[in-house]
Amino acid sequence: MSDATNYFAFYELPEAFLLDEAALKAKYYQLSRELHPDFHAQDTPAAQAEALRLSTLNTDAYRTLANADARMAYLLGQHGLLEEGSAQNQLPSDFLMEVMELNEQLM
């Protein structure tokens, strides 16, 4: 997988603001066990480096998708709807507040 890996695809989950958090956590723990460096100590240096890269990707993806605000920003960014520093692509603050309030009501 490349650095441009889609976090949802990495976990084989559908792209959505609301996702199955139990499935996300289960997949994270499964990959954490499979990719743990201790299980790759006897592998070639290239295989060890790939396992480390995927382990890091696993951690980054989980941290992003497990947090509702980070997940929303990530998903919008994936579709070019939110670019940091670009005034023309910034969402109105009242819209963001409304989305956050809806998110809180759902939790």
Secondary structure, 3 states (H helix, E strand, C coil): CCCCCCHHHHCCCCCCCCCCHHHHHHHHHHHHHHHCHHHHCCCCHHHHHHHHHHHHHHHHHHHHHHCHHHHHHHHHHHCCCCCCCCHHHCCCHHHHHHHHHHHHHHC
